[in-house]
Amino acid sequence: MLHLLSIDPAAVDWARAQFALTAAYHWLFVPLTLGLAVIMAIAETIYYRTGDVFWRRTSQFWQRLFGINFAMGVATGIILEFEFGTNWSNYSWFVGDIFGAPLAIEGIVAFFMESTFVAVMYFGWEKVSKGFHLASTWLTGLGATISAWWILVANSWMQYPVGCEFNPDTMRNEMVSFWDVAFSPYAVDKFLHTVISTWIIGAVFVVAVSAWYLLKHREAERRIALESIKIAAAVGFVASVGAAITGDESAYKVAEVQPMKLAAMEALYNGGKDVSLTAIAWVNPFKQPDYTEEEEASLRVAVPYGLSILATRSLHGYVPGVNDILKGYTREDGTVEPSADEKMRRGRLAIQALADYRKAKAEGDEQAAEESKAVLADNFKYFGYGYIRDEAELVPYIPINFWAFRIMVGLGTLFILYFAYILFLWWRKGRKLAAIHSPEAGKSPQEGSPYPRWLLIAAIVLLPCAYLCSESGWLVAEFGRQPWTIQDMLPVGASISDIGSSAVATTFWIFLILFTTMLVVEINIMFKQIKKGV
């Protein structure tokens, strides 16, 4: 039973570190898979419509890079799902009826869909019609996107648990509405924001590779580079704007269901009305601030009313800070949120009521069982707080959330400007492209290219920045939820398997070596394929 767990703090730390390691490496591969899928499919669509063999070669080139990355992503993803059973078995047992459903659908439907059509995409060029092959290419990307949908549904449920009820007889949370789980507003926003952001990764990657060809004066790849930059910049600009819009909506949902995460993202210690949005401030990245004494971060530059608008859609909306959440506050709709101490007290009541209910059922005392069940129902909303011993545990590590959020937003804004500038240069100098593509033009890529040398170099430099932006978004999502595995329902300390810390530590280092080797191998194969060209 959950309330009888003897928890090894070191095992919790190592299990969290191992899962974070696996997730971080996995997310290096997934965004490029989803992003490249869109660009290679667009290139093949142009081939289908025009019959120009150049576009077939272009699509095949990006498909080869897609395939290398796809294989690595599958390997890390499988390990990630196994860790739920090995390291987080109490979590899996407690909510497996709910959490397992989207993962099962992802494996049965989406993964098999990807596997089927990816084979046709690679080996069916001369064996199926152009239309069927084009459909297979789009369906490969669609399968990967559907896979992402179900995984993000599972993650979103951890952030915002809906569509379930706790059964004290089975000691499990059971799904009562698949629709609520699969299509909660939180899940829809998270999916849109995450998948659109992966298109940015794909676009930045394609522009970077194309820029390298132009810098190296690779005549054979010049046209592919120029045309790919145009497609990628268009996809990247639309995706960057879309990520900003969906990110704003996601932040609004966070303010509604995870106010502590928003407070940590803003280093907002004491909230109120008419709250400004911090553009930049000095928050020590290596130290959790004393939020009980500090009113706001030093050297702060802020947008007036910005956070109130973001969180409440009102200039004068009330936004709680860390201290407000710990002490208790009243929401905009008049709902009173209890203090952390009150939630912890009621959580312990719920845990004790569960124990009393099971004892009464075992002894055949139905009246006592019903009384305990009523107490459990009244307090179950705060069940997870019963495992919290100190209110400080409820405050995420503010520096990581604060800086990761600003890295994500700052780089996201940069990418909007970056892609817009590329499209502007293409539009302004587009009349010269016919001459550039002509073999007898006698111009070097730099002489005829619409893009200055500094921009091509910047394209390569921005590639790791795109990954930094993407990983920062996940840091905010996961660190901001702490200490919860499931928001307000189950803390990480009660989710761990009954394993020793030494076992998890050993596999952590094994995975670190394995994943790093896989990453080095992928980068090496990618470089060789890019150098080989078309």
N, C-alpha and C positions, 0 to 999 in steps of 0.2 A: 504493500500500500504506500501511496505517495507520502503520507505523513510520517511513515516509519523509516524513511530513507536515511542512511548514514552517508553523508556526502564528503568525498575527498576533494577539498578545494583545488589541489594540484591537478587532479584528474579533470576537473571542470576547465581549468585554464588550458591544459594541453589539448583537450577535445575541441575547445573553441578555436585554439590556434590552428589545429589540424584542419578543421572545417573551413576556416578563413583562408588558409593556404590553398586548399583544393579549389574553393570557389574563386579565388583571385586568379589562379592559373587558368581555370576553366573559362573565365570571362575574358581572357586574352584571346581565345580562339572563337568564341561564339559571335561577338559583334562583327568580325570580319566575314564570317560565314553568311550572316544575314545581309550584310551590306553588299558584298560582292554578288550575291544572288540577284539583287535588283539590277545591278549594272550589266552583268553578263546577259541577263534576260532582255534588257533593253537593246543591247547590241544585236542579239539574235533576232529580235523583233524587226529591227531595221533590215537585217539580211532577208527575212521572210518577205518583207514588203517590197524591197528593191531588187533582190536577186544578186546584189553585188557581193562577190566572193570575199572581198575585203572585210565585210562585216562578219562573215562566218569565221574568218581567221581571228578577228578581234574577240569575238565571243569565246572561241576555243582557247585563246591565250588566257583570258581571265578565268575560264573554267578550270584550267590546270592549276592555277594558284588557289582557286576555291577548293579543289579536291584535296590538296595538301593540308590545308587548314582544317577542312571538314573532318578528316580522319583524326587529327589531334583532339579536336573538340569532343568527339564521341568518346574517346578513351578517358579523358578527364571527367566527363559527365557521368559515366558509369560508376566510377569510383566515388563521386560525390553522393550518389544515391545510396550506395552501399553503406556509407558512413552513418546514415540515419539508423540503420539496424545495428551496427557495431558499437557506435559511440553514444547514440541518443535513443536507446531502446525504450526508456521510460516515456520519452516524448512520443515515439512511434506507437507505443501501446496505448497511451492516453488519448491520442487523437488520430490514430491510424485509419479509422473508419472515414474520416474526412480528408485528411492530408493525402492518404494513399490513392483516393479516387482520381484526382487530376493527374497524378504521376502515372497511374496505370493507363489512363487514356492516352497520355503522352507517349508511353512506350508502345502500346498496342496499335494506335492509329497513326500518330504523327511520325514516329520513328520508322515504321514499316513503309509509310508513304514516301518518306525521304529515300529510304533504301531502294525502293522499287524504281522510282523515277530518276534517281541519280545514275543508275545503271544504264537506263535508256539514254540519258543525256550524254554520257561518255562514250558508249559503244554503239549507239543507234544512228549515227550520222548517215551511214550508207544503207541502213537496214529498215528505217521507217520513213514515212513522208516528212516533208519539211514542217507541215502543220503539227503533226503528232510530236515531232522532236521539239518544236517550240513550246508546245503545251507541257512536255516533260520538263523542260528547263524552268518554266514558270512554276510548275507544281513541285519541283525540288525546293525552290525558295519558299513556296507556300507551306510545304511540309515542315521546313525548318522554323517558319514563323508560327505555325500551329503548335509545334513542339514548345516554342518559347511561351506561347499563350498559356498552356496548361502548367508549365513550371512557374510562371509568374502568378497564375491563379493561386497555386499552393503557397507561394511566398506572400502574396497579398493577404491570404487568409490568416497567416501568422501575424501580420501587421494589424489586421482588422477582422477578428473572428466573428463570422455571422453564419446563419443557416444551420445551427447546431444546438443540441441540448445535452446536458450532462445526465447520464444514467447512473445513479448510485449503486444499482445492483451489479452492473458490469464494470463499474469504475472507469468508464470511457465516455468521451464526448462522441455523440452520434449525430450524423447528418439528418436534418429534417427537411432541408430545402436545397437540392442540388443547384437550382437556379440562383439562389442567393449567394452560394459559394462561388459559382462559376462566373456570375455576371454582376458582382458587387461593384458599386461605383469606384471603390478603391482599386479593384482588380483591372477594370477597364482603363482607368487613368494610368496605372502603372504599366500596363501592357503597351499602350500607345506611346508613352514617354520613352520606355526602354527600347522598343523596337525601332522607333523613329531615330533614336540616338545611335543605333547600330548602323543605320544608313550613312550617318556622318563618318563613322569609322571607315566604312567601305569607300566612301567618296574621297576621304583624305588619303587612303592607301593608294587608290588608283591615280590620283593626281601626283602623289609622291613618286610612284614608279614611272609614270609618264614624264615627269620632270627630270628624273635621272637619265632617261633616254635622250631627252633634249640636251641636257648638260654634257652628255658623253658623245654627242654628235652621231647618234646611231641612226644612220640614214634608213636602214631597213624598217625601223620601228617609228619613224618620224610621223607618218600619217596616223598610225594607231595611237601614238602618244597625244597628238593634237586633238583627234576626235574623242579619245577617251577622257581627256581633260574637260572637254565641253560637256559631255554627258555627266561626268562625275560632279562637276561644279553645279550643274542644274539640280541634280539629285541632292547634293550637299547643301545647297542654299535652301531648297524646300524643306529638307530635313532639319536644318538648323533653326529655321523659323518655327517649324512644327514642334521641335523639342522645347523651344522657349514657351510656346502656348500651352502645351501639355504639362510642362514643368510648373507653370503658374497654377494650373488646376490641381496638380498633385500636391503642391504646397498648401493649397486651400484645404484639401482633404486631410493632410497631415495636421493642420491647425485644428481641424474638427475632431479627429479621433486619436491623435498622438501629440497633444500640446507640449509635452515635455521634450519631444524631439525638436519641435519648432523652437522652443526656448533655448535648447542647446545649440541649434544651428545659428541662432542670432546672438548667443551669449547674453541673453536677456534674463537678468536676475530678478528684477522687479518690474512687473508689467503695469498696464493701465490703459487708458484711452489715448487716442491721437498718437499712437506709437510710431516712431520713425523706423525706417528700414536701414540697417547698417550696411554701408557700402564697403568700408574697411575700418579696422580697428586693431589695436594691439592686444592680442590674446596670446599669452605664453604657450607655445605649442607643446611644452614638456611638463606642464603642471596644471592640475585641476584647480581652477580659481576658487577662492573662498567666497562663494556666491551669497553667503549669509551676511557678508559685510560690504561687498562691492556693489555699487549702484549700477555701474556700467563699465565696459571696457574703456581703457584710456586711448587717447589719440583717435577718437571715433569720428568718422565722417559718415553722415547718414542722409537719407532721403526723407524729408518730412512726410508724416502720415503713411509712409510706404508700407510698413508692416501691418498696420490696421487695415489698409486696403487689401493687401495680400491675404490676410488671415480671415477677414470678416466681410470683405467687399464693401466696406464703409470707411469713410474718412475718420470717423470718431469711434470706430469699433474697439472693444476691449480685448486686449491680448494678454494672457497671463504669463508671468515670468517663472523662473525656477522656484523662487520662494513662495509665490502665490499658489503654485500647484502643490507644494509641500504643506502649506498652511491651510489650504482650502480656499475656494473662490466661487463666485457666481458667474455662470456663463451668460452670453448675450441673450439667450432665450429664457433666462431666469432660473435655469437648472442649477442647483447648488452642488458643487463638487466637494466631497468631504476631504478633510486633511489626510496626509499620509498616515498619521498615527491612527486615525479612525478607520481607514481602509485596512491597515494591518490588523487592527483589533477585530474587525468584522471578518477578515480573512481567516484568522485563527478560530473564530466562531464557526465558520463554514467547515474548516478541516475537522474540528472536534465534533461537529454535528454529523459529518460523514462517518466518522469512527463510531459514534453512538448509534447511528442508523444501522450500520452493518452488524454491530454487536446485538442490537435488539432483534434484527431479522434472524440472526443465528440462534437466538434464544426463543424465538417464536413470539416475542412481545410486539404485536402489531400496533398497539396504541403508542407505545414509546417510539416505535419506528416511524410512524406517521408524524409525530411531534418533531422528531429529529429531522425528518425530511423537509418539514415546513421551515425549520430554522436554516437548513442548508439552502433551500430555494431563496429565502429572503436575503441571504448573504453571499450567494455563489458568485455574484458579479465581482466580488473582491477576493475570491478564492486564492488566487496567486499571491496576493499580498500577505497571506498567512505565512509564507516562507521567507518573507523579508524580515531581517532582524534590525536593520538600521535604515532610516529614511535616506541616508546618503547613497545607499545602493540604488535608489530610484533615479538618480541623476546620471545620465550618460556622461562619458568623458567629453567635456565641452570643447577642448581645443581641436580634437579630430573632427568633430561635427562642424565647428565653426569654419576651420580652414578648408576642409574638403568641400563644403558647400560653396565657398567663394572661388575655389579653383574650378569647380564644375561650371558655375555661372559665368565666371570671367572668361574661361576658354570657350564656352558656348557662344558668348557674345562675339569673341574674336573670330570664330568660324563663320558667323553670319557675314561679317565684314569681309573676311577672306574670300569666301565663295562669291559674294556680290562683286568684289573687285575683279576676280577672274572673269566672270560673265561680262562685266563692263568692258574689259580689255578685248575679249572675244568679239563683242558687238561692235566696238569701235574700229577694229582692224580686220574684221571678217572678210572684207573685199580682197584682202591679200592672200587668202588661203588657197585659192586656185593656183596662184603662182608658187606658193610654198610646196604644194603637193606635186607640182610638175617636176619631173626628173631633170629637165633641161633648164630649170630656173637658175641653177648654179649658186644657190644661197645656202649658207650653213643654217642649222636650226635656230641659232640665236639671232642671225640677221633677219630671218623671215618670220620667226615666231612672234605672236602677239605679246608674249610674256617676257619681261626683263629678266636678266640673269638672277637678280636678287630674289625675285619672286619664286623662281624655280628652286633656288637653294632653300628658301623659306618653306616651300612645300615639303621638302624632305625633313626639315627640322620639326615641322608641325605634326609629323606622323606619331612620334612618341607622345606628344602633347594630347593627341586625340585619345590615346589609350589612358593617359593620366586623367583626363576629363571623365571618361567612362567609369574607370575604377573609383574615382572620387564620389561619383553618384551612388555607387553601391556602398561605399564606406558610410555615407550619410544615412542611407536606408537601414543598414544593419547595426551600426554603432548607435544610431539614434534610438533604436528600439530597446536597447539594453536597459535593465537586466532581463528582459523578457525573451523567451523563445516564442511564446504566443502572448501578444499584448494583453497585459492585466490578468492573464489566466494561468500562465505557467512560466516561472523564471528558469533560467538556464541551470541553476543548481539542482532543480528538481527534475530535470530532463535527461540527466546523464545516465549512462549505463553503469552497472555495478562492475567497474573495471579499475584496475590499478593505474596510477599515473605513469608508471614506468613503461607499461605496454603501449599506451597512447604516445608517449614521448618517443619511443623507438620508432613507431610507424610514422610519426611526424617527420623525423629526419630521413627516413627511407623515402617518403613521398616528396620531400623537398629535393632530394637528389634526383629522384625519378622525373618529377615535373620539370625541373631545371634542365635535365638532359633532353627531355622531349622538346622543350622550347628552343634549346640550342640547335637540336636536329632540325626542327621545323624552319628556323631562321636560315640555317645553312642550305636546306633544300630550296627554300624560297629564293635565296640569293642566286643559287645556281640556275634555277629556272628563269629568273629575271635576266640574268646575264646571257643565257641562251637565246632569249627573245622568241620571236615568232618562227 
